[in-house]
Amino acid sequence: MKIALMDSGIGLLAAAAAVRRLRPDAALVLSSDPDGMPWGPRTPEYVTEHALACAEAAAAHRPDALIVACNTASVHTLPALRAALEPGLPVIGTVPAVKPAAAGGGPVAIWATPATTGSPYQRDLIAEFADGVATTGVPCPGLADAVQRGDEEAIDAAIAAAAALTPRDVGAVVLGCTHYELVAERIREAVQQPSGPAIALHGSADAVAAQALRRIGAQPAPAADPSDDLTVILSGRETTLPEVALTYAEGRLLAAMSPAVG
């Protein structure tokens, strides 16, 4: 079994680690675009061009499924990716976890990039899955870039700024960018009120990993013998896991498959 994942940058680590936990025996292909990122502020045409290049680089390794582990790419490019690759290669998109967050009754905060916050896409998600639930969009300028660089000071500053915009009574936070899942606990600490109920964080990594297995008719097997088959592609170049990935627990989990880092 081989699962490919694509993203503009290291946001794909969260979903890749989720696949790794469900199926340690799965070979992984990680295709990202550090030369072309960030995708968030780019035009849909730009994102589609670069996402297709990432997807095609991954598809050349003949995976059984492709996870689009990027909210921006999922918004703008899923039809193009599916037209190019399916039915031969199932393509699984990433959707912010608004539905499970709203199921708790709210209030809910949706942390996302400035381009996504207030976008028609996010408004449609709220209307469909959180109608009647108090929901606040929280723009997080600079957070994804800081996570991508592994810049601890910038991460803390961006999280603090977003937390200041988050209502104090929220019960759930949707992590609307895959990069944010890599610093989920730091986000929880920033929004948790000392006397308030425990904040629930809702990411997408576990759901897309499980969906990828379902699409290929595979079952979770967390006790399976682990594979050491890890392919890393950066803007079309096959290489090793970038060193910044080791900043995060998810990257360290994947590095155990392929100890060499660049």
Secondary structure as UniProt FT lines:
FT   STRAND          2..7
FT   TURN            10..11
FT   HELIX           12..22
FT   TURN            24..25
FT   STRAND          27..32
FT   TURN            34..36
FT   TURN            40..41
FT   HELIX           44..59
FT   TURN            60..61
FT   STRAND          65..68
FT   HELIX           71..85
FT   TURN            86..88
FT   STRAND          91..92
FT   HELIX           98..103
FT   TURN            104..105
FT   STRAND          108..112
FT   TURN            114..118
FT   HELIX           120..129
FT   TURN            131..132
FT   STRAND          135..139
FT   TURN            141..142
FT   HELIX           143..149
FT   HELIX           152..164
FT   TURN            168..169
FT   STRAND          172..175
FT   HELIX           178..183
FT   HELIX           184..191
FT   TURN            194..195
FT   STRAND          200..202
FT   HELIX           205..215
FT   TURN            216..217
FT   TURN            222..223
FT   STRAND          230..234
FT   TURN            235..236
FT   STRAND          237..239
FT   HELIX           243..247
FT   HELIX           249..255
FT   TURN            256..257
//
